[in-house]
Amino acid sequence: MSDDKLKNAISFFDKNYKGGTVPIHGKEYVLGATKINLARKSLGSDLDIVTKVIQQDDKQVMMQADIYK
């Protein structure tokens, strides 16, 4: 993916982001689903996401998502 496509995707995100944050340790973070939705709309099939379970027990699940362009 070219740098121009990435710059356009960031610009698209800035223009189309309409809220939806969660507070974590005193800072506001954009929800992952919101980020992925806007990235898919902007980049389409140029975006590849690979997820895997890192750890799972009866109290929590830890996931890893690798994003490629």
C-alpha positions in Angstrom: 0.0 0.0 0.0 1.4 3.4 -0.9 2.0 6.2 1.7 -0.7 8.2 -0.1 -3.3 5.5 0.6 -2.4 5.5 4.2 -2.5 9.3 4.4 -5.9 9.3 2.7 -7.1 6.6 5.2 -6.0 8.8 8.1 -7.7 11.8 6.6 -10.9 9.7 6.0 -10.8 8.6 9.7 -10.4 12.2 10.9 -13.4 13.4 8.7 -15.7 10.5 9.5 -15.0 9.7 13.1 -18.2 10.6 15.1 -17.3 9.6 18.7 -17.3 6.3 20.6 -14.5 6.3 23.1 -13.8 4.4 26.2 -11.8 5.7 29.2 -8.7 3.5 30.0 -6.4 4.7 32.8 -7.6 8.2 32.5 -7.3 8.5 28.7 -10.0 8.3 26.0 -9.5 5.6 23.3 -11.4 5.1 20.1 -13.2 1.7 20.1 -11.4 -1.0 18.0 -14.6 -1.7 16.1 -14.9 1.9 15.1 -11.3 2.0 13.9 -11.7 -1.2 11.8 -15.0 -0.1 10.3 -13.5 3.2 9.1 -10.3 1.5 7.9 -12.3 -1.1 5.9 -14.4 1.7 4.3 -11.2 3.6 3.4 -8.8 0.8 2.5 -11.1 -2.1 1.6 -9.2 -5.3 0.6 -5.8 -3.6 1.0 -6.2 -4.1 4.8 -5.4 -7.5 6.2 -6.1 -8.4 9.8 -4.8 -11.6 11.4 -6.0 -12.4 14.9 -5.0 -15.1 17.4 -5.7 -16.1 21.0 -2.7 -15.5 23.1 -4.1 -16.7 26.5 -7.5 -17.9 27.7 -8.7 -19.0 31.1 -11.9 -18.9 33.1 -11.5 -15.1 33.8 -10.1 -13.6 30.7 -9.1 -14.0 27.1 -6.1 -12.2 25.6 -6.1 -11.7 21.8 -3.5 -10.3 19.4 -4.4 -8.6 16.2 -1.8 -8.0 13.5 -2.7 -5.5 10.8 -1.0 -5.5 7.5 -1.2 -3.2 4.5 
